Amino acid sequence: MSDLRQLYQELILDHNKKPRNFRKLDGAHRSAEGFNPLCGDKITLYVRIADGVVEDIAFQGSGCAISTASASLMTAALKGKTLAEAEALFQNFHRLLTGQTADTAQLGKLAVFSGVNEFPVRVKCATLAWHTLRAALGGQDEPVTTE
């Protein structure tokens, strides 16, 4: 089990050091801002949608390793997904982080966050990008906060 934990930590550190899709997305149809006051994480998420599919998604901001890695892995996982698939992935990821039964096969690499539920304060770090995604897809104008 310690080997698996080490692999998970390495994946999170890799996505923190070299976040995927870390850029402003020109031509985004939707965007939203998120803030985690407890940890200081800040994110701006950009989404381009075509025919109900996430055509491209990117983010900018600053935060802890868990927050940055979560945003990076989320954006990689959502490209090419329908809006319904994106919502289903959000729900599944949220179940994982809150200690409920989750479909880890559907989550793929996102399953690396399975141990986060042991640290309740870190759940907010891991879910910030996801709540910001929901705000962007819902056209919410107000910044999202984890409080």
Residue, then its C-alpha position, 0 to 999 in steps of 0.5 A: m500500500s505504501d508503494l501505491r501511496q508513493l505513486y499517488q504522491e508522485l503524480i500529484l507532485d508532477h501535476n503541481k510542478k507541471p500543471r497541464n492546461f495552465r493557461k488563459l483560454d482564448g475564445a472561452h465561452r464560459s469562465a469562473e473564479g474560485f477561492n479557498p480562503l482557508c488555504g489561499d488557493k485561487i483559480t480562474l477556469y476557462v471552458r470552450i464548449a461546442d455542441g454540448v461537449v467540452e472542446d477545451i478547458a484551461f485554468q490559471g491561478s495559484g494554490c497548494a499542490i493538491s489544488t493545482a494538481s486537482a485542476s490539472l487532472m480535472t482539465a485533462a479528464l474533461k476534454g472531449k466529455t459531454l456536459a452530462e459526463a462532466e457533471a457525472l465525473f464531478q459527482n463521482f469525484h465528490r463521492l471519492l473525496t467525502g468517503q462515499t463509494a465512488d467508481t474509481a475506474q471512471l475516475g482514472k488518474l483522479a483516483v489519486f485523490s482517494g486519500v484526501n478524505e483522511f484530511p478534511v481541510r484538504v478536501k476543499c483544496a481538491t474540490l475548488a477547481w470542480h466547484t469552479l467548473r460547475a459555476a462556469l458551466g452554470g454561468q454563475d457570475e459570483p466567485v466561488t468560495t469553499e467556505 
